[in-house]
Amino acid sequence: MLTIYNSLTREKQTFVPIEPGRVRMYVCGMTVYDYCHLGHARVLVVFDMVVRWLRASGYDVTYVRNITDIDDKIIRRAQDNGESIRALTDRFIAYMNEDARALGVLPPDHEPRATDHVPAMLALIDELERKGIAYLADNRDVCYAVRRFPGYGKLSGKSIEDLRAGERVEVAAGKQDPLDFVLWKHAKPEEPAEAKWEAPWGPGRPGWHIECSAMSSELLGNHFDIHGGGQDLQFPHHENEIAQSEGAHGGTFVNYWMHNGFVRVDDEKMSKSLGNFFTIREVLQKYDAEVVRFFILRAHYRSPLNYSDAHLDDARQALTRLYTALKNVPPGPPGAIDWNEPHALRFKAAMDDDFNTADAIAVLFDLANEANRSRDSKVSARLRQLGSVLGLLDRDPVAYLQGRDVVVALTGVEVAASTGVLGAVAGPVADIESRIAARAAAKKAKNYAEADRIRAELLAEGVVLEDTPQGTTWRRA
């Protein structure tokens, strides 16, 4: 039986969907004005894993991941670039989707853009105002009166006396209370027309928090099963979502709140000021995208994830071990997973324990060891099947080990050209195989010094030769 750590109750709880057999899930997505970074990669991969497991468990899942395509940073970036907001956000949405595909992330069922749902946001603000929870401030912003919602602070676990204004952009003047947050931002004269919508309180645009309350309710209803996002969103964003949605509609907004842990770089917080801020594209210039996905899933989603080249190198070697087992023992015909088989049973128990991918991946290594020992194609088939549940091990093992298919299978040629993956991993395959043939000829002529020179030369270029009774094969180091 699946258990989920619920950030709201601060404990693992047995998962019981609102509707039997159906799961409705919303995850806060990206603000699209720049390339996605490693923190975004973790959110994308973690909740892709959650959806995959829910579906593998037989649930009919509706997955919504939103896009914030209007806020102060977006407006400033578009103005700095001398382009329209739509042109900027369209471009970075396309880049985001390329990054997601590269990481093996399946598209959500719905990916709403905030700017397409402003009428729903206006209706929600109007309802909050009608109930006396929202008010028009002196500067003509519409604000939420935090102290008028009795449950404020229940997600973050903070008392209202301890809280401070946590607004993502500048604190609005004219608030009745420093804790109040903006629902509707009154338009500034210097802002472009495309950043303004007509409203009963005057032209303006929605605040950040109201977006997700409105879009989730529109697409999933006022009460749904799971809401997820990064740990940094727990307060104030998700706290404010609860206040808005429950303040407007009454009753429970979300049953289970999930938050993935932070990403650190060499045991330091990732930040541009520290010079350790990496985009997904920068990482993919050095590492295969499946290695990055494996690295993320190898840690439990709630634990901190420490990024370093050493950890990525270790992940690459570990994933190579799994693919090597599949190469050496080709899997038998695919079929349905037998969840009563001991390895599958352990895998399921791990995933049902709050999506414990670390323990689930340990099962994959046990299967790889068993496949290497027994040479049983059924065992390697099981390894591939269970790996596929996590979005891993779906590629041809030889092609993965040689780095041949990473561009086409994971990103597509156009994506590779823009991310730099092609130059990092494709390599001159024909040249490698020509030198392997030359080495074989040298060995046949008993010129072992030349054969050893070719092997060492290839190894220095990151190509490992493996001599077998069937001939010489190769893989990337």
C-alpha positions as CSV (number, residue, x, y, z in Angstrom):
1,M,0.0,0.0,0.0
2,L,1.4,3.4,-1.0
3,T,2.4,5.8,1.7
4,I,3.4,9.4,1.0
5,Y,5.1,11.9,3.3
6,N,2.6,14.7,3.7
7,S,4.3,18.1,4.3
8,L,1.0,19.3,5.8
9,T,0.9,16.6,8.6
10,R,4.6,16.1,8.7
11,E,4.3,12.3,8.6
12,K,3.9,9.4,6.1
13,Q,0.3,8.7,5.4
14,T,-1.4,5.9,3.5
15,F,-2.5,7.3,0.2
16,V,-6.2,7.2,-0.3
17,P,-7.4,9.0,-3.5
18,I,-10.5,11.1,-3.4
19,E,-12.0,9.0,-6.2
20,P,-11.1,5.3,-6.2
21,G,-8.6,4.5,-8.9
22,R,-8.1,8.1,-10.0
23,V,-5.4,10.6,-9.0
24,R,-5.4,14.4,-9.6
25,M,-2.0,16.0,-9.2
26,Y,-0.7,19.6,-9.6
27,V,2.9,20.6,-9.6
28,C,4.3,24.1,-9.7
29,G,6.3,24.5,-12.8
30,M,8.8,27.1,-14.1
31,T,8.9,30.9,-14.5
32,V,10.1,31.1,-18.0
33,Y,12.6,33.9,-18.6
34,D,15.8,32.0,-18.5
35,Y,17.2,28.5,-19.0
36,C,16.2,25.8,-16.5
37,H,18.8,25.0,-13.9
38,L,19.6,21.9,-11.8
39,G,16.9,22.7,-9.2
40,H,14.3,22.7,-12.0
41,A,15.7,19.4,-13.3
42,R,15.1,17.8,-10.0
43,V,11.4,19.0,-9.9
44,L,10.9,17.7,-13.5
45,V,12.4,14.3,-12.9
46,V,11.0,13.7,-9.4
47,F,7.4,14.3,-10.2
48,D,7.8,12.5,-13.5
49,M,8.8,9.5,-11.4
50,V,5.8,10.0,-9.1
51,V,3.4,10.0,-12.0
52,R,5.1,7.0,-13.6
53,W,4.8,5.0,-10.4
54,L,1.2,6.0,-9.8
55,R,0.3,4.8,-13.3
56,A,2.3,1.6,-12.9
57,S,0.2,1.1,-9.8
58,G,-2.9,1.2,-11.8
59,Y,-4.1,4.7,-11.1
60,D,-5.7,6.9,-13.8
61,V,-3.6,10.1,-13.3
62,T,-4.4,13.6,-14.4
63,Y,-1.1,15.5,-14.1
64,V,-1.0,19.3,-14.3
65,R,2.3,21.3,-14.3
66,N,1.9,25.0,-14.8
67,I,3.9,27.7,-16.5
68,T,4.3,31.2,-15.0
69,D,4.7,33.4,-18.1
70,I,4.1,36.8,-16.5
71,D,5.9,38.4,-13.5
72,D,8.4,41.2,-12.8
73,K,11.5,39.3,-13.9
74,I,9.8,38.4,-17.2
75,I,8.8,41.9,-17.9
76,R,12.2,43.3,-17.1
77,R,14.0,40.7,-19.2
78,A,11.7,41.3,-22.2
79,Q,12.3,45.1,-21.9
80,D,16.1,44.6,-21.6
81,N,16.0,42.4,-24.7
82,G,13.8,44.7,-26.6
83,E,11.3,42.0,-27.4
84,S,7.7,41.1,-26.5
85,I,6.9,39.2,-23.4
86,R,5.2,36.5,-25.6
87,A,8.3,36.1,-27.7
88,L,10.5,35.7,-24.6
89,T,8.3,33.2,-22.9
90,D,7.6,31.2,-26.0
91,R,11.3,30.8,-26.5
92,F,12.1,29.7,-23.0
93,I,9.1,27.4,-22.9
94,A,10.5,25.6,-25.9
95,Y,13.9,25.4,-24.3
96,M,12.3,24.0,-21.1
97,N,10.5,21.3,-23.1
98,E,13.7,20.4,-24.8
99,D,15.5,20.0,-21.5
100,A,12.6,17.9,-20.1
101,R,12.6,15.6,-23.1
102,A,16.4,15.2,-22.8
103,L,15.9,14.1,-19.2
104,G,13.3,11.5,-20.2
105,V,10.4,13.5,-18.6
106,L,7.0,12.7,-20.1
107,P,4.8,15.7,-20.8
108,P,2.1,16.5,-18.3
109,D,-1.5,16.0,-19.3
110,H,-2.1,19.8,-18.9
111,E,0.5,22.6,-19.0
112,P,-1.5,25.8,-18.4
113,R,0.1,29.2,-19.0
114,A,-0.8,31.8,-16.4
115,T,-1.7,34.3,-19.0
116,D,-4.4,32.0,-20.5
117,H,-6.2,31.8,-17.1
118,V,-6.5,35.4,-16.0
119,P,-10.4,35.4,-16.0
120,A,-10.3,32.5,-13.5
121,M,-7.9,34.5,-11.3
122,L,-10.2,37.5,-11.4
123,A,-13.1,35.4,-10.4
124,L,-11.2,34.0,-7.5
125,I,-10.0,37.4,-6.3
126,D,-13.6,38.7,-6.6
127,E,-14.8,35.8,-4.4
128,L,-12.2,36.5,-1.8
129,E,-13.1,40.2,-1.7
130,R,-16.8,39.3,-1.4
131,K,-16.0,37.2,1.6
132,G,-14.0,40.0,3.2
133,I,-10.6,38.3,3.0
134,A,-9.3,40.5,0.2
135,Y,-9.2,44.3,0.1
136,L,-8.2,47.1,-2.2
137,A,-5.0,48.7,-0.9
138,D,-4.2,52.5,-1.0
139,N,-1.9,51.9,-4.0
140,R,-4.8,50.1,-5.9
141,D,-3.2,46.6,-5.5
142,V,-5.6,44.0,-4.2
143,C,-4.2,42.2,-1.2
144,Y,-5.1,39.1,0.9
145,A,-5.7,39.8,4.6
146,V,-3.7,37.0,6.1
147,R,-5.0,37.4,9.6
148,R,-8.6,36.9,8.4
149,F,-7.8,33.2,7.5
150,P,-7.6,31.2,10.7
151,G,-5.5,28.4,9.2
152,Y,-2.6,30.5,7.9
153,G,0.8,28.9,8.8
154,K,-0.5,25.2,8.9
155,L,1.7,24.1,6.0
156,S,4.9,25.8,7.1
157,G,4.3,25.0,10.7
158,K,4.9,28.6,11.7
159,S,2.7,30.7,14.0
160,I,1.4,33.9,12.5
161,E,3.4,35.9,15.0
162,D,6.7,34.4,13.6
163,L,5.9,35.1,9.9
164,R,7.2,37.9,7.9
165,A,6.2,39.2,4.5
166,G,7.5,36.6,2.0
167,E,6.3,38.2,-1.3
168,R,8.4,37.1,-4.3
169,V,8.6,40.7,-5.6
170,E,8.7,44.1,-3.9
171,V,6.5,44.5,-0.8
172,A,3.5,46.6,-1.8
173,A,2.8,49.9,-0.2
174,G,-0.6,50.4,1.4
175,K,-0.9,47.0,3.0
176,Q,-3.1,46.8,6.1
177,D,-0.6,44.2,7.6
178,P,3.0,43.4,6.6
179,L,2.0,39.7,6.3
180,D,-0.6,40.5,3.6
181,F,0.3,39.5,0.1
182,V,-0.7,40.8,-3.4
183,L,-3.5,39.1,-5.4
184,W,-3.7,41.8,-8.1
185,K,-0.9,44.2,-9.0
186,H,-2.0,47.5,-10.3
187,A,-0.4,48.4,-13.6
188,K,2.5,50.8,-13.7
189,P,2.7,53.4,-16.4
190,E,6.1,52.1,-17.7
191,E,4.9,48.5,-18.1
192,P,3.9,47.2,-21.6
193,A,0.3,46.8,-22.6
194,E,0.7,43.0,-22.9
195,A,1.4,42.9,-19.1
196,K,-2.0,44.6,-18.3
197,W,-5.5,43.1,-18.0
198,E,-8.7,45.0,-17.3
199,A,-10.2,44.3,-13.9
200,P,-12.8,45.8,-11.5
201,W,-10.0,47.3,-9.5
202,G,-8.3,48.8,-12.5
203,P,-5.8,47.5,-15.1
204,G,-3.1,45.3,-13.8
205,R,-1.9,41.7,-13.6
206,P,-2.2,38.7,-11.2
207,G,0.1,38.2,-8.3
208,W,2.2,35.0,-8.3
209,H,0.3,33.0,-5.7
210,I,-3.2,33.4,-7.2
211,E,-2.1,31.8,-10.5
212,C,-1.8,28.3,-9.1
213,S,-5.0,28.4,-7.0
214,A,-7.0,29.4,-10.0
215,M,-5.4,27.1,-12.6
216,S,-5.5,24.0,-10.3
217,S,-9.1,24.6,-9.5
218,E,-10.0,25.1,-13.1
219,L,-8.3,21.9,-14.2
220,L,-8.6,19.6,-11.2
221,G,-11.5,21.0,-9.1
222,N,-11.5,22.8,-5.8
223,H,-10.3,19.7,-3.9
224,F,-7.7,17.3,-5.3
225,D,-5.2,14.7,-4.3
226,I,-1.6,15.8,-4.6
227,H,0.2,19.1,-4.9
228,G,3.9,19.1,-5.4
229,G,6.9,21.4,-5.9
230,G,10.3,22.3,-4.6
231,Q,10.9,22.7,-0.9
232,D,11.5,26.4,-1.4
233,L,7.8,26.8,-2.4
234,Q,6.4,25.5,0.8
235,F,6.4,29.0,2.2
236,P,5.2,31.4,1.2
237,H,3.8,30.2,-2.1
238,H,2.0,27.0,-1.1
239,E,1.0,28.4,2.2
240,N,-0.7,31.3,0.3
241,E,-2.3,28.9,-2.2
242,I,-4.0,27.2,0.8
243,A,-5.2,30.5,2.2
244,Q,-6.6,31.6,-1.2
245,S,-8.3,28.4,-2.2
246,E,-9.7,27.4,1.2
247,G,-10.6,31.0,1.9
248,A,-12.6,31.2,-1.3
249,H,-14.1,27.7,-1.5
250,G,-14.1,26.4,2.1
251,G,-13.1,22.9,2.9
252,T,-9.8,21.2,2.1
253,F,-7.8,22.3,-0.9
254,V,-5.3,19.5,-1.2
255,N,-5.0,16.1,0.7
256,Y,-1.3,15.4,0.2
257,W,1.5,18.0,-0.1
258,M,4.8,16.8,-1.5
259,H,8.1,18.8,-1.6
260,N,11.4,17.7,-3.1
261,G,14.7,18.6,-1.3
262,F,17.2,21.3,-2.3
263,V,20.0,20.9,-4.8
264,R,23.5,21.8,-3.4
265,V,26.7,22.1,-5.4
266,D,29.8,20.7,-3.7
267,D,28.0,20.9,-0.4
268,E,27.1,24.6,-0.9
269,K,23.8,26.2,-1.7
270,M,23.5,26.7,-5.5
271,S,23.5,30.4,-6.4
272,K,24.7,32.7,-9.1
273,S,26.6,34.8,-6.5
274,L,28.7,31.9,-5.5
275,G,29.5,31.0,-9.1
276,N,28.2,27.5,-8.7
277,F,24.9,27.9,-10.7
278,F,24.5,25.4,-13.5
279,T,21.8,25.2,-16.1
280,I,20.6,21.8,-17.4
281,R,22.2,22.5,-20.7
282,E,25.6,23.2,-19.2
283,V,25.5,19.9,-17.3
284,L,24.4,18.0,-20.5
285,Q,27.5,19.3,-22.2
286,K,29.5,17.0,-19.9
287,Y,27.1,14.2,-19.0
288,D,24.6,12.0,-20.8
289,A,21.1,13.0,-19.9
290,E,20.2,9.6,-18.6
291,V,23.1,9.8,-16.2
292,V,21.7,13.0,-14.9
293,R,18.3,11.4,-14.5
294,F,19.8,8.4,-12.8
295,F,21.8,10.7,-10.4
296,I,18.6,12.5,-9.4
297,L,16.7,9.3,-8.8
298,R,19.5,7.6,-6.9
299,A,18.7,9.9,-4.0
300,H,15.4,9.9,-2.1
301,Y,13.4,12.9,-3.4
302,R,13.1,14.6,0.0
303,S,16.8,14.4,0.8
304,P,19.3,17.1,-0.2
305,L,20.9,16.4,-3.6
306,N,24.6,17.3,-3.7
307,Y,25.8,17.9,-7.2
308,S,29.5,17.5,-8.0
309,D,31.5,16.1,-11.0
310,A,32.6,13.3,-8.7
311,H,29.0,12.3,-7.9
312,L,28.0,12.5,-11.6
313,D,31.1,10.4,-12.6
314,D,30.0,7.9,-10.0
315,A,26.5,7.9,-11.4
316,R,27.8,7.4,-14.9
317,Q,29.9,4.3,-13.8
318,A,26.9,2.9,-11.9
319,L,24.5,3.3,-14.9
320,T,27.2,1.7,-17.1
321,R,27.2,-1.3,-14.8
322,L,23.5,-1.8,-15.4
323,Y,23.7,-1.3,-19.2
324,T,26.7,-3.7,-19.3
325,A,24.6,-6.4,-17.7
326,L,21.9,-5.9,-20.4
327,K,24.6,-6.0,-23.1
328,N,26.2,-9.2,-21.8
329,V,22.9,-10.9,-21.1
330,P,20.4,-9.7,-23.8
331,P,16.9,-9.5,-22.2
332,G,14.2,-12.0,-23.2
333,P,10.9,-11.0,-24.8
334,P,9.2,-8.2,-22.9
335,G,6.0,-8.9,-21.1
336,A,3.9,-7.7,-18.1
337,I,5.8,-7.3,-14.9
338,D,5.1,-10.1,-12.4
339,W,4.8,-8.1,-9.2
340,N,4.9,-11.3,-7.1
341,E,8.4,-12.1,-8.3
342,P,10.8,-11.5,-5.3
343,H,12.8,-8.7,-7.0
344,A,9.7,-7.0,-8.3
345,L,8.1,-7.3,-4.9
346,R,11.1,-5.6,-3.2
347,F,11.0,-2.9,-5.9
348,K,7.3,-2.3,-5.3
349,A,7.8,-2.2,-1.5
350,A,10.5,0.5,-2.0
351,M,8.4,2.6,-4.3
352,D,5.3,2.3,-2.1
353,D,7.4,3.6,0.8
354,D,7.1,7.3,-0.1
355,F,8.7,6.7,-3.6
356,N,12.0,5.4,-2.2
357,T,13.9,5.3,-5.5
358,A,17.2,4.8,-3.7
359,D,16.1,1.3,-2.5
360,A,14.3,0.6,-5.8
361,I,17.6,1.2,-7.7
362,A,19.4,-1.1,-5.3
363,V,17.1,-3.8,-6.5
364,L,18.2,-3.1,-10.1
365,F,21.8,-3.7,-9.1
366,D,20.9,-7.0,-7.5
367,L,19.2,-8.0,-10.7
368,A,22.3,-7.0,-12.7
369,N,24.5,-9.1,-10.5
370,E,22.1,-12.0,-10.8
371,A,22.0,-11.6,-14.6
372,N,25.8,-11.6,-14.8
373,R,25.9,-14.7,-12.6
374,S,23.1,-16.8,-14.1
375,R,23.2,-15.5,-17.7
376,D,19.4,-15.8,-17.6
377,S,17.6,-13.6,-20.2
378,K,14.5,-13.6,-18.0
379,V,16.5,-11.9,-15.2
380,S,17.9,-9.2,-17.5
381,A,14.4,-8.7,-18.9
382,R,13.2,-8.0,-15.4
383,L,16.0,-5.6,-14.9
384,R,15.0,-3.7,-18.0
385,Q,11.3,-3.7,-17.1
386,L,11.8,-2.4,-13.6
387,G,14.3,0.2,-14.8
388,S,11.8,1.4,-17.4
389,V,9.3,2.1,-14.6
390,L,11.7,4.8,-13.5
391,G,12.4,6.0,-17.0
392,L,15.7,4.3,-17.1
393,L,17.4,1.5,-19.2
394,D,15.1,1.9,-22.2
395,R,18.0,2.3,-24.7
396,D,20.0,-0.2,-26.7
397,P,22.8,-1.2,-24.3
398,V,25.6,-1.1,-26.9
399,A,24.4,2.2,-28.3
400,Y,24.3,3.6,-24.7
401,L,27.7,2.3,-23.8
402,Q,29.2,3.7,-27.0
403,G,27.3,7.0,-26.7
404,R,25.8,6.6,-30.2
405,D,22.1,7.1,-29.5
406,V,22.0,9.7,-26.8
407,V,21.3,12.5,-29.2
408,V,18.5,10.9,-31.2
409,A,16.9,8.9,-28.4
410,L,16.8,11.5,-25.7
411,T,17.0,14.9,-27.2
412,G,16.6,14.8,-31.0
413,V,19.2,16.3,-33.3
414,E,17.9,19.8,-33.1
415,V,18.1,19.8,-29.3
416,A,21.6,18.4,-29.4
417,A,22.7,21.2,-31.6
418,S,21.5,23.8,-29.1
419,T,22.6,22.1,-26.0
420,G,26.1,21.0,-27.1
421,V,25.3,17.3,-26.4
422,L,26.4,16.2,-29.8
423,G,30.0,17.3,-29.5
424,A,30.2,15.9,-26.0
425,V,29.0,12.4,-26.6
426,A,28.7,11.4,-30.3
427,G,32.4,11.1,-31.2
428,P,33.9,9.7,-34.5
429,V,32.5,6.2,-34.3
430,A,33.9,5.2,-37.7
431,D,37.3,6.3,-36.6
432,I,37.1,4.3,-33.4
433,E,36.1,1.2,-35.2
434,S,38.8,1.7,-37.8
435,R,41.5,1.9,-35.1
436,I,40.0,-1.2,-33.4
437,A,40.4,-3.0,-36.8
438,A,44.0,-1.7,-37.0
439,R,44.7,-3.1,-33.5
440,A,43.2,-6.5,-34.5
441,A,45.5,-6.5,-37.5
442,A,48.5,-5.6,-35.3
443,K,47.7,-8.4,-32.9
444,K,47.4,-10.9,-35.8
445,A,50.8,-9.8,-37.0
446,K,52.1,-10.2,-33.4
447,N,52.9,-6.5,-33.2
448,Y,51.7,-6.3,-29.6
449,A,53.4,-3.0,-28.9
450,E,51.4,-1.3,-31.7
451,A,48.2,-3.0,-30.4
452,D,48.9,-1.8,-26.9
453,R,49.6,1.7,-28.3
454,I,46.2,1.8,-30.0
455,R,44.4,0.6,-26.8
456,A,46.2,3.3,-24.7
457,E,45.5,6.0,-27.3
458,L,41.7,5.2,-27.3
459,L,41.6,5.0,-23.5
460,A,43.1,8.5,-23.3
461,E,40.3,9.6,-25.5
462,G,37.7,8.1,-23.2
463,V,37.1,4.8,-25.1
464,V,37.5,1.5,-23.3
465,L,38.2,-1.7,-25.3
466,E,36.9,-5.0,-24.1
467,D,38.3,-8.2,-25.6
468,T,35.9,-11.1,-25.7
469,P,35.9,-14.5,-27.4
470,Q,33.5,-13.0,-29.9
471,G,35.9,-10.1,-30.7
472,T,36.6,-6.7,-29.4
473,T,33.8,-4.3,-28.2
474,W,34.1,-0.8,-26.9
475,R,32.3,1.7,-24.7
476,R,32.7,5.2,-23.4
477,A,34.7,5.5,-20.2
